[in-house]
Structure formats: C-alpha cells, structure tokens
Amino acid sequence: MAGDGAKETASLFSPYKMGKFDLSHRVVLAPMTRCRAPNAMPNAALAEYYSQRASNGGFLITEGTMISPNSAGFPRVPGIFNKEQVEAWKKVVNCVHAKGALIFCQLWHVGRASHPELQPGGVAPISSTDKPISKRWRVLLPDGSYGIYPTPRKLESYELPQLIGEYRQAALNSIEAGFDGIEIHGAHGYLLDQFMKDGINERTDEYGGSLENRCKLTIQVVEAVVSAIGADRVGLRISPAIDHLDAMDSNPLSLGLAVIERLNKLQTERACKLAYLHVTQPRYTAYGQTESGRHGSADEETQLIRALRNAYQGTFICSGGFTRELGIEAVSEGDADLVAYGRLFISNPDLVLRLKTGAPLSKYVRATFYTPDPVVGYTDYPFTQQSPPLSRL
C-alpha cells in the first residue's frame, strides 16, 4: 500500500509527508553503530557527525542507542536511560534541528549479541534462548579485540514486563531529549529478533512456538511505546529475511506479514498510523559485514519486499546496500516511500547533494567504522565543493 505522501511522480528527491512530518526528499540516514560515545554518553563528536549529515527537510535515524545498562553489544555506544544522557542528547538534537532536519532515536537492546565484558558486573547477556551465537560471528570487545559470543541467560516470562517498561521509558527519555520520534530496533539478530525468528526461539511458553507468540513481545513493546509518546512518533525496524547473527527463520515472508498484520491492526485500533515501518533488504546479509558475498536472487528480493510493502498500511522505508540507481528505482517503482543509506553516508556527509547531482562518491574506510577516534573516519570525510562548510561545534 502506498504511504501517506506517495505521488505518481515520486522520486528519490521529491518531497514526502511522513505522517505529521514534512520531508523535502526521501534519502534517510540509516542507523549505524559507530562506537564514538565513551561511557555511553553522547558528546560533541556525535553532534558534529549528525549535524554534518543533516539537510533541510531531511530525516536522520541515530545509531542503536541503549535502553538500559545491559543492552550494549559494542563498546562506546550511547544510551538513553538516564538523565545525564538525556541532557547530552539535547545538544546533538539541537544541532540537527538547526539544520532543518528531523531525527529519531533508535532504541536498541542486543540481547544475546553481547559479552560479559560489555555487561554490568560481567554477567551473561539475556535472550529468548540459552543458545549462543555461532562462532561464525565475533563480538567487538572494549580493548579492540574480537571475542566469541557467550552462552546467554534465557529470560523468564515474568521478566518481560520490566523489559517492555525499559523500552517505554527510553522512548519518553528520547522525547524529553528533543527527538522527533523513535525507532524500535526489531531487526538484525538483536533481542526482539531473537524472539521473532524460529531459528533462535525454541520457547514453549506464550512467547514461543506459533507466529503469534513469537511476534508477541515486539508488538507489546510497540504498544507500550505508542501509549507513551503517540503512534505518529514511532517507527519499527524488522529484517525477516536476513540471517545476521544467526537470526534465521524458516518462512521470512510469513513472519514479515505476521508482524505487519498486527501493526495494521494496532493502527486501526488507535486511529493513527505509526511513523513508518523500516525493512532491511535481504542483500544486507551479503554486504553488511564484508565487501564480498553473494546477493540473493534479485527477483526473490523484489517479490518479498513488494509483498511486505503492499501489505503494510503506512510509510515504508527500505535499507540495505542501496546505490543511487537502486534508490531511485525503489521510489519510482513504488517499492519504497523512503530509502535509508548507511555506509555511503559515512564517507559522504553531503550524500543527499551528491546523489541528487550525480557527483562522485568518496570511498569509506571500513577499518575506522568502530574505532574510538572522534575525528578520523568519523567527521573528517570531505564535502563536495557545492556543499556548505563543516560546522565547528
């Protein structure tokens, strides 16, 4: 189903009305972990980074932001669970708003995709299961080395209301910090995905087994956050068709449609749409971790995404390996209302201008994606000559 602002002449660079928000174009900054927030505190480097990538009428989604002290999956990631963090985020948000852009905070709990060295007190991370992530994957540790994912502690059902409450409070904190809304991270093998995917979730209680049960926690989180801050300030990200961090499902299309069915019902009952649904393309699997990897069938990817897009009654965002050409095609063919760009935005702070004018793109340096330097590989990528000079915050 077409989103709120879809038009027959839609292009990647045409305006779009995302519910209550007016966008001047459809290029979105995708959420990306960057590991530049020591002690879980947003800082001047983050303000510079997001301000650089903000454009008038643009839309930015922050990196995954911890909802609680035990929700981190990388070192030096920011949080939104205490007053000091809220105050620090205000400075970041104000810089983005000064550029005329909107910004949502992505609420993040990684579940089993963590390590005792990233957990308060060195405890085991939590999950829907007690199965660890396979040795195919590695976790980045505070000293810069990579470790093996440990055996997680399986959450008891009585613990889930507290977890839902942490998402709710993080959403309230985000609004207090000045964010225009929030995105719930239900994708990429993190905690909510660990409940939704049948390749991970082997529970026999009310949160396991059937599609309805596996979707239950995600929908409860959405409902709690919507009740706290309003549906039109809430987005949800899902990735039913990718196996990042062993998050496999036997029927990705059915899973995606099950989530969408429940979101549509919630929107009808509330008489208000969510801000958007954000779906990661299957090709993220091939290119998310390395430059190599094989795409799935383009036809299969298109069919899956179109089925989800047609089922969802609201704004639909796609992300995952988009080029300029693929982004233009996705919007013009009606496969997405908005397209979120990740790695290309890292090395091209003025990506919107470059995509619009066809200017050459700067290459990113993967080795600096998660390093602690507040400048190198973070805010030192060049602008085109047509772009305004960097702000000095």
N, C-alpha and C positions, 0 to 999 in steps of 0.2 A: 504494500500500500504506500502511496506517495506520502511524504511527510508534509508538515504544516506549510512549509514555504516552497514546495516544489512548483515549478512552472514548466511549460512546454519548451521554453527556450533556456532552460537551466544549463549553466556551465560552471566549471570549477571556480570561476572568478565572478559569478553573478551573486547578487545579494540573496540572503536566505533568512526567513523568520523561524527561529527555533523556539517555538512556544512564545514566551514573553520577551525573548531576546532577539534583537535585530543584528544580523551579521552582514558585513559588507562583501564577504567572499566565503568560500567553502573549504579552505585549507586550514586544517586544525593541527595544533601542536599535540602530538600523541604523548601520553605519559611515558617517561623513561627514567629508570634509576640512574643516577649519576654519582652518588657517594661523595657529595661535597658538603655535607652537613654534620660536622663533628658534634658529638654529644647530643645528637638528634635535634639540633637547633638550626632553623633557617638563619641565614646570615646575609651579609652584603653581597657575597658572590652569587647566591641564589637570586637576589633582587636584580643584579646585573644580567644574569643569564636569561631570566624570564622577560625582563624589560627589552633586551635585545631582540627577542623573538616575538614581541608583541607588535601588532599593527592595528591601525584604526579600524574598528569593526571586526577584528579577528577574535579567535577563540582558542584559548590555551587550556590544557589539562596538565596538572602538575605530575611530577613523579609520584610513584607509590609512597604514601605517607602513613606512618604507623598510627594505628588506632589505640595502641596500648604498648607498654614497655616490652611485652613478649612477642610482638608481631613482626619483628625485623627479620629479613632474610639476607641482608647485605650490611656491611659496616657503613657508618656515617650516613644513614638515611634519616630524613626529618620525621618528626612526629607532630601530632595534633591532639595530644591527650592531656596537656597541662597548660596552665595559664601563661607560663613563660614562652612556650611555643606559639600560642595564640598571638601574643604581643609581637613576637618576632615575625610571624607570617604577615601581620598587618603591613609591615614595611615593604614586603615583596608584592603583596596585592596592590598597594597604593602605587607602586612603580608601574605595574601593568595597567592599572586603570588610567594612569596619567597619559599613557599612550593610546587610550581609547579602546582597549581590548577587554574582553571578558576572560575570567579564569575560574575554573572549577578545581577543587582539591580531590585527588584520587585517594579514597580510603582503602587501606591495604592491611591485610593480615596474611602472612605467608604460610601459616600452618606448619606442616612438616618440612617445608623448604627452608629450614633454618639449621642452627647448630648451637650446642651448649655455649660456645664462646660468644654467641650473639644474644644469649638469653640471660635475664637477670638471675643471679645465683647459680648459673651454669646448669640449669635444669634442662630436661629433654623438651623439644618443641612439641606442640599439640597438633592433632589431626583428627580426621574422621576414622582413622585406621591406626594400627600399630605396625604397618608395613613401611619400611624406609624407602626412599627414592633410590633407584638402582645406581650402581657405580658408573653407569654411562654419563652421569652428571656429577658436577663438583660444586661445592659451595665456597664462595669467597670469604676468607676469614680476615679479622682485623689487621693481622700483620702482613697482608698481601698474598699469603699463600692460599692454596686451594685444598679443601678437605673433603672427606666423604660424608654424605648426609647420614645422620644417626637414626636410630630407631625412635620414632615419635611415641608420645603417650596418647592413647586413644581417648578422646573426650567422652565423658558420660553425658547422657541426655540432660541430666539436671544442671549441667554446667552451661548449656547453650543459652538460656535466658541472659546470663551475665555477658556472654559474648555479644549477643544481639544488642544489649544495652551499651556496650563499648562502641559499636558502630553508630548507634543513635547519638551518644554524647560527642563523638568525633564530628558528626555532621553539625550538631549545634555549635561546637567549637569553631568549625570552619566558617559558619555564617557570622559568628562573632568576630572572626579574623577579617571579615570583609569579602570572603569569596562569594562569587555569584551563585555557586551551587557546588555539588559534589558528584563524583563518580564512584560507585561501588565497584571494586575490582573483584569480579567473579570469574576471572579467566586465568590462563597460563599455568595451571597446576598449583595455584595458591589455595588458601583454605576453603573458600566456598566451592571452588572447582573440585577439591578433594572430596566434597560431599556429593557433587553432581555426577561425577564420572564413575561408571560401573567398573572400570578397570582399577579403581582405587577403593571405592566404598563397598565393603562387604558386610556392612552392619545388618543386624536383624531386628533393630528397633524401629521406631516410627520415622527415623531419618535414613533408612537404608532399604534396599530391595527395589520397590517399584519406582517408576519415573516420578510419580507424585511425591513419594517420600524423599527421594534424592534431591528434588528441587525445593523441598520444604524450607530448609534453613535459608537459602538465598532469598526466597520470597518473604520469609519472616523478617529478614534484615531490610529488604526494600520497604516493606510495610512500616517497620519501625522508624526508618529514616524519613519516609514520606509523611508520617504522622507528626514528626518533629519539625520539619522545615518546609514541607509542601512538595507535591509531586513535580511541579514545574522547575524545581531546583535540583532534581535527582536524575542522574544517568546511571546505567548499569552496563558493565563490560562483560562479555562472555566469549568463550572460544571453544565451542563444542567440537570442532573438527581438527584440533591440533593436539599433539601428544607431548607438549613441553613439560618437562619434569615428570615424565611417565603418566601424564594425565590423559589416558586413553579411554574411549567409550566405544561400546560395540555398535552403537547406532547414533552417530553425531546428529544427523538430521532430526531424528525423533526427539533427542534431548533438546536441541535448539528450539524446536517447535513447542515442546512442553513448557519451556521457560516463557516463550512468547505468549502462549495461550494464557498463562497465569498473569503476565504483565498486562495484557489486553483486558482481562477481567478486572484487575485492580484499577486500571484507568477508567473503565466503565463505572465501577462502583464509586470511585472518587469523583467522577465527572471532571477529571483533569488528567491530561497526559503527562507522562514523565518528560523530562527534558529531551531524552534520547535513549536509544539502545545502540551500544557500540560493539561491533562484532569483528574479531580478528580473522583475517583471511587464512585459509589453510597454508598458503605459501610462507607464512611466518615460520613454520616448522623448518623449512629448508634454509632460510636466511636469517633467522633470529639469533643464532649463536655463532655462525661462521659465514664466510663468503661462499663456501661450497654448499653442495646439497642439491637435491633434485626437486623440482616443482612437482606437485601432483598434476593430474590432468587438468588443463585449463577449463575444459568443458565441465568437468565434475565440480571444480571450484565454483564456476559461474552458476551452475544449477543449484548448488547448495546455498550460496549466498542469496540468489534470487528467491529461492523458496522462503528463506528467513525474512528477507526484505518484504516480500509480498504479504507475509503473514502478520508482520508487526504493524500496528496501527499508530504510527508516530514517526518522529525523526530517526533516521537510520544512518549511523556512522560506520564506515569500513576503515580498516587499517591493516597493515602487514605487507611490506615490500612494494608499496606503490611508487611508480615512477611518475614523471609529468604526464606521459602519454596515458598510462593506466588510470591516473586520477581523472583526467579529462574525460576519458571513455566511461568511467564508472558513473560520473554525474550525468553526462549527456545521454547515456543509455538508461538512466533511471535506476541503476543498481545501488546507488547511494545518494543521500542528500548532502553529506559532508564526507570528506576524506581526511583521515589523520595520518600525518607523516612523522616518522621517528628519526632514524639515523640521518636522513638528508637535512633535517632541521638542526642536528647537532653541528654540522660543519657549514651550514648556510643560515646564519641568523636572520637574514632577509629572504628566506626561502619563498615567501609569497611573491615578492617582486621578481625574483629570478624565474619562478615558474610562469609568471604572467608574461614576462618579456622574452622568455626563452634564453636568458643569459646562462653562461656556463656555470656548472655547479662545482663547488670546492669539494675535494675528497675528505672524508672523515678518517681519523686515525683510531682504529679500534683499540689500540693499546692504552689509550687515555680515557676510555669510556668510564672506568670505575676508579681512577686514581684520585688521590686526595688533593692534588694541586688546584687551588681556587681559580687559576687563570689558564694554565696550559691545557689545551684540549677541552676547554670549557667556555671561556669568554674571549679567547684570542683568535677565533676564526674570523676571516675578513668579510667585510661587507662589499657589495659592488659599489662602483663609483656613483651610481644614481641614488644609493641609499643615504639616509641621514647619518651623521657621525655617531659613534658609540656614546651612550650616556656615561657620565662619570659619577657614580653614586657614592 
